[in-house]
Amino acid sequence: MLARHHAWIAAMWERACPPEAYAGLAKLYLGHPDFRANFEKSGTGLTDRLTPAMKAYAARLAA
């Protein structure tokens, strides 16, 4: 799932999404109320599960 999300982000940005940018996006998702509200429509607690997974995925990409 995260590989697809990462690829989708890169496609939306029309450029590569380096690991540090992907981790930063996770931080934005977690901290911005509009992103949080949007993700919470999909399931309770989704933001709190998705963002650590994104950060871990970014760390694996950077390794």
Contact map, one row per residue, 1 for C-alpha under 8 A:
111110000000000000000000000000000000000000000000000000000000000
111111000000000000000000000000000000000000000000000011001000000
111111100000000000000000000000000000000000000000000000000000000
111111110000000000000000000000000000000000000000000000000000000
111111111000000000000000000000000000000000000000000000000000000
011111111100000010000100000000000000000000000000000000000000000
001111111110000010000000000000000000000000000000000000000000000
000111111111000000000000000000000000000000000000000000000000000
000011111111100010000000000000000000000000000000000000000000000
000001111111111110000000000000000000000000000000000000000000000
000000111111111100000000000000000000000000000000000000000000000
000000011111111000000000000000000000000000000000000000000000000
000000001111111110000000000000000000000000000000000000000000000
000000000111111100000000000000000000000000000000000000000000000
000000000111111110000000000000000000000000000000000000000000000
000000000110111111000000000000000000000000000000000000000000000
000001101100101111101100000000000000000000000000000000000000000
000000000000000111111100000000000000000000000000000000000000000
000000000000000011111110000000000000000000000000000000000110110
000000000000000001111111000000000000000000000000000000000100010
000000000000000011111111100000000000000000000000000000000000000
000001000000000011111111110000000000000000000000000001100100000
000000000000000000111111111000000000000000000000000001100100000
000000000000000000011111111100000000000000000000000000000000000
000000000000000000001111111110000000000000000000000000000000000
000000000000000000000111111111000000000000000000011101100000000
000000000000000000000011111111100000000000000000001000000000000
000000000000000000000001111111110010000000000000000000000000000
000000000000000000000000111111110011000000000010001000000000000
000000000000000000000000011111111011000000000011001000000000000
000000000000000000000000001111111001000000000000000000000000000
000000000000000000000000000111111111000000000000000000000000000
000000000000000000000000000001111111100000000000000000000000000
000000000000000000000000000000011111110000000000000000000000000
000000000000000000000000000111011111111000000000000000000000000
000000000000000000000000000011111111111100000010000000000000000
000000000000000000000000000000001111111110000000000000000000000
000000000000000000000000000000000111111111000000000000000000000
000000000000000000000000000000000011111111100110000000000000000
000000000000000000000000000000000001111111111110000000000000000
000000000000000000000000000000000000111111110000000000000000000
000000000000000000000000000000000000011111110100000000000000000
000000000000000000000000000000000000001111111100000000000000000
000000000000000000000000000000000000000111111100000000000000000
000000000000000000000000000000000000000100111111100000000000000
000000000000000000000000000000000000001101111111110000000000000
000000000000000000000000000011000001001100001111111000000000000
000000000000000000000000000001000000000000001111111100000000000
000000000000000000000000000000000000000000001111111110000000000
000000000000000000000000010000000000000000000111111111000000000
000000000000000000000000011011000000000000000011111111100000000
000000000000000000000000010000000000000000000001111111110000000
010000000000000000000000000000000000000000000000111111111000000
010000000000000000000110010000000000000000000000011111111100000
000000000000000000000110010000000000000000000000001111111110000
000000000000000000000000000000000000000000000000000111111111000
010000000000000000000000000000000000000000000000000011111111100
000000000000000000110110000000000000000000000000000001111111110
000000000000000000100000000000000000000000000000000000111111111
000000000000000000000000000000000000000000000000000000011111111
000000000000000000100000000000000000000000000000000000001111111
000000000000000000110000000000000000000000000000000000000111111
000000000000000000000000000000000000000000000000000000000011111
